[in-house]
Structures are given as structure tokens and as C-alpha cells.
Amino acid sequence: MHTEEKLTAETFPANPEKATLEGKNKFIGFWLFLGGETVLFASLFATFIALRDSTAGGPKTSEMFDLGLVFLATMLLLTSSLTSVYAMHHMKNFAFKKMQIWLGITVLLGAGFLALEIYEFTHYIHEYKFSITSSALGSAFYTLVGTHGAHVTFGLLWILALIIRNMKRGLNLYNAPKFYVASLYWHFIDVVWVFIFTVVYLMGMVG
């Protein structure tokens, strides 16, 4: 089936992200890319765990962290993962406008998460003088959480670019794999955050 062929709800395949060779290649390439990303974050987690007690006389994580704020940010990000699932459900049902709406909601929730993270960083710097250069803990914390934040930013820009670029084109077998892979990337970001929430914040509150 040609990617440019005119499609309808009846002729749209059940798994449009893998209906073409190009789509299958994107899918395989994404999993290879994800392997490298996993190694990157595993290294950052190991570094943070090794340096979590190296405060250089500064405040401990248990004295700084506000679990209420972090929990709210977590709920926003996890909810955005759910809305991206809804978007892919509508994609498979050839409901382009509904897919776009749910992706737009995903972007808004992700932006809310980023706003809370920026506020959190600013609060730590001004209230506790806790920066990336203040201690080994600070370097490990901001590198790990900041790298995740950079991935969230990239994911938001990626999804937003797909929404805008395909607004008038509609859904076809050429862009369906792109939407699907972007959604998978977003789920990966959410999974990484669950580990950050557990290892950095929950373990940090225990001390």
C-alpha cells in the first residue's frame, strides 16, 4: 500500500505504524536509539546514588525536597502518558482530529510538568543555595533531573512539530509511524521519571 494513497476509516490498516517498510524501519531504529538512552540514564542514576551523601556541608535532600510539589509534577507527567495513549487509540481508528486534540493535551500537561520543575530548581537555588556547582550531590542531581527535563522539552517540541506540520495533511501511512514513535518516546520519558521519583525523591526523603 502506498503511503500517499487516499485512505478512509475502512481502508486504514489496524497497525498503521508498521504497515509500510519505512514504518517498520522507524520502529526498529527507535528501539536501537532507546537502548543508548537507557545506558545514558543508567549511568546518571549510578552517579547520583554514589554521590547522594556528598553534600560538602550543604543541606541534605531530606531538608530540601517538597514531595507535594514533586507529586503534583509526577501526576501531570503520568497523566500526559495516558492522554498520549488516547491519541494513539484515535490514530488507529483514523480519527485524526481527536488524535490531534489528545496530543495537544499531552503537550499542555508536559509543559505544566516543566514549569513545576523549573520552579523547583529556582527554589532550591535561592532558598538553599543548592546549585550544580555547590557540591557533588548538586552536580549529580541537576545532571540527572536536568537531563530528563531536556528530554521532556525535546519530546514536547517533537510532538508539537508533528501536530503543526500535519495539521492540513491529515493522517496517512507516512506520518502515522512518526506519531507512534513520538508517543513511545514520551512513554519512555515517563518511565524514567518514575525511577527518578523513587530513587531521587523518595529515597532522598528517607536519607
N, C-alpha and C positions, 0 to 999 in steps of 0.2 A: 504494500500500500504506500502510495506517495505521500510525503509529508505535506505537500501543498494541495492535496486532493480535498475537495469540498466535503466536509463531514457534517453529519447530523447526529442527533442523540441515538438513532437506531444503528448507524454505521460506525459510531465511535467505539473502539475496542475496549474491553474490560480493563486491560492494563496498558494504557496509552504510553506510559513511561518506558515500556520495554517492547513496544510494537514495531520499532524500527531498529536496524543495526546501530545507527548513531545513538539512539536512546540506550541500548544495551551497553555500548561502549562508555557512555557518560556514567552509567550506573557502576560499572566495574572500576572506572577511573576514580570515581568518588570514594569507593571503599579503600582503594590504594592510598588516596590522599588522607583518608581518615586514620589509616594506620600510622602515618607520620605525625598527625595531630595528637594521637593517643600517646605516642612516645614523648612528644613535647610536654604535654601536661603531666605525664607520669614523672618526668624529670623535675618539673616545678613543684609537684607535690612532695617528692622526696627531699628536695632542698628545703622547703618550708618546714617539714617535720624535723629535719636535722637542726634547723636554726630557730625553732619556735621559742626557745628559752634564752636566746641571745639578745637580751633587751638593752645591753650597755647602760644599765642603770635607769632606763626609761620605764614607762608604765607597762604592765603586763596586759595581755589581751583580755583577761578576765576583768580588768579595771576599765577597759575602753568600750568593748563591744556592746552594742544595743541590739539584743536579739529581736525586739519588737520591730525595729526598722528593717533588719535583715529578713525577718519572717515575711513582712509585707512585700519586700522586693522578690523573695522566693515565690510567693503566691502569684505575683504578676507574671513572672517568667514561666512558671509551670502552667498557668492558665493560657499563656500565649502558645505553649506547645499543644494544648488542647484545641485552640482555635485553628492552628495550622492543620491539625488532623481533620477538622470540619472542612477546611479549604480543599484538602486533597480528596475528601469524600465527594465534594461537589465537582471537582475536576473529573473524577472517574465517571460521574453521571452527566458530563458535558453541560454543567450549569456554570458557565463562565462568570456571569455577573455575581452569583453567590460566592464563587471561589474568590473573586477579587475583593468582595466585601470582607470575608473572613481573613484574608491575607492582610487587608488594611487594619483590621482589629488586632491582628498579631503584631503588626508594626507599632501600633499605638501602645500596646502592653509592653513590648520590648523597650520602647522609648521611655516609658514610665520606670521600668527597671533601671535603665541607665541613669535617669535623673536622680533616683534614690542612691545609686552607687556613687555618683559624683558628690552628692550632698554628704554621704558617709565619709568619703575621703577628705573633703574640706573640713568636716567636723573634727576628724582625728588630727589633722594638721594644725588647726587653730586652737583647739581645746587642749590637746595633749602634746603638741609639738612632735607628733609621730609622723615622720616622713620617710621617703625611700632612702634617705641618707642618714637617718638618725641612729640606726642600728642594723645589725644583720637581720633581725626579725622584720624590721621595716622594709628592707630590701626584698626579702623573701615574700612578705605579704603583698606588697604593691606589685611585684613582678607577677605573682600567681594570679591575684584577683584582677589586676590591670590587664594582663594578657587575655583573661576571659572576657573582660569588658571590651577589649579591642575586637575580639571575635564576635561579640554581640553586635557591636557597631557595624562590622563588615556584613554580618547576616542581615541586619536591618536595611543596609544600603543595597544589598543583593536583591532582597525581596521587593523593596521599593522600586528598584530599577526594572524588575520583571513586570511589576504592576503597570508602571507608566509606559514602558516600551510596547507592551502587548495590549494596551487599553483599546486600541482601534482594530487590532489584528484578530482578536478573538483567540479561541483555543484551537490548536492543531497538533499534529504529531511531531512537529518540530519543536514547539515550545513546552509541550507537556512534560518531557523529561527534565527540562530546566526548572520548572516549578517544583517537580517532585524532588529533585536533588537538593534544591534550596530548602525544602521542608525537612528533608533528612538532616541536613546540616544544622538546622535550627533545633531539632531534637537532640543532636549531639551536644550542642551548647547547653541545653537544659540538663542533660545527664551530667555533664562536667560540673555544673553549678550545684547539683545535689551533693556531689563529692566535696565541693568547696564548703558548702553549708555545714556538712558533717565534720570534715577534718579541720577546717579553719575556725569556724564559729562555735560549733557545739563543743568540740574538744578544747577550743580556746577558752570557753567559759568555765570548763572544769579545771583547767590549769595544768 
